[in-house]
């Protein structure tokens, strides 16, 4: 049986810290801390994070589509 490579061919985002959106995530949390959980003052941070996650998901779907056995 062949062993798997030590590092995957693409970064895993199983943990939030592994995500390319981690800086946006932490910025959102820092904003909430700064404004005492007043979400309305941090909407811009949430929108940037949401857009990043959307792009990350699209990239993952595209990557998986190219690996599909059924296409």
N, C-alpha and C positions, 0 to 999 in steps of 0.2 A: 504494500500500500504506500503510495506516495504521500509525503508530508506536505502540509499546506505552507505557503510562504509566511514568513514572520510578519510581514506587513501587507495589508490588503492593497489591491490595485488602486483604491480610492479611499479617502479618509472616511472613517465611520463617524456618524453623528448620533450614535447610540447614547452618548452623554452630551449634555448641552455644551460642555467645555470643548468638545470635539467639533462643534458646529462652526462653520464660517460666520455665523450670525451671533456668535458669543459676544463680541464687542457691543452690538446693538442691544442684546439682552441685558448686559450689565449696565449699560447706559440707562435703560428703562428702570432698572431696580434702583440705581443711584438717584434718579429723578424722583422716584416715589419716596425714597428716604429723605431727600432734601425738602420735599413739599408735604411731608407728613401724610402720605398716602392719598393726596389730592390728585386723583387720576386725570382730572380735566387739564391740569397744568403740564401733564406729561404726554398728551396725545400725539405730539409730533414724534416722540421717541417710540411710541407704540406703533405708529404707522410705518416708520423706517424699519423696525424689527419685523413687522408683518410682511412688508414687501421683500425683505431679505429671505424670510422663511418661504415665501411663495417661489422666489427664484431658486432657492435650494431644492425645493420639492420638484420643480419643473426639471432641473438638471438631473435629479435622481431618477425621475420617470424616464427621461430621455436615455440615460445610461442603462437603465434596466430594459428599455425597449430594444436597444441594440444587442442585448444579451439574451433575449427571449428565444426559446426553442420553437415557438409557435409562429414566428413571423416569417 
